[in-house]
Amino acid sequence: MGRAGGQPLAERVAGRLAGMSPLATEVLCGTVEGSPVLGGGLVTALDAARRELFTPR
């Protein structure tokens, strides 16, 4: 979503965030290629499976 919305989305999010938070926050467009959320989910699932299978009880 971050890459798809580009700079216009980043500017809108930054504007809303500035009105909600007293902290200055930089909002940038996403630059990650591929499916990082899917990849992170896969790594998390594999870690959980390995822990379940290979941790002594």
HUMOLIN-V790202 format. One record per residue. RES is the residue in one letter. SS is DSSP state (h for helix, s for strand, l for the rest). PHI is phi in whole degrees, -180 to 180 (none if undefined). Layout:
# HUMOLIN-V790202
{{RES:SS:PHI} {RES:SS:PHI}}
This chain:
# HUMOLIN-V790202
{{M:l:none} {G:h:-62} {R:h:-73} {A:h:-65} {G:h:-78} {G:h:60} {Q:h:-62} {P:h:-59} {L:h:-67} {A:h:-59} {E:h:-67} {R:h:-67} {V:h:-64} {A:h:-61} {G:h:-63} {R:h:-67} {L:h:-65} {A:h:-62} {G:h:-78} {M:h:-104} {S:l:-126} {P:l:-76} {L:l:-90} {A:l:-75} {T:l:-128} {E:l:-86} {V:l:-116} {L:l:-122} {C:l:-71} {G:l:-70} {T:l:-128} {V:l:-76} {E:l:-88} {G:l:82} {S:l:-123} {P:h:-65} {V:h:-68} {L:h:-62} {G:h:-62} {G:h:-65} {G:h:-64} {L:h:-64} {V:h:-62} {T:h:-63} {A:h:-65} {L:h:-64} {D:h:-60} {A:h:-65} {A:h:-64} {R:h:-63} {R:h:-61} {E:h:-65} {L:h:-81} {F:h:-114} {T:l:-90} {P:l:-63} {R:l:-110}}
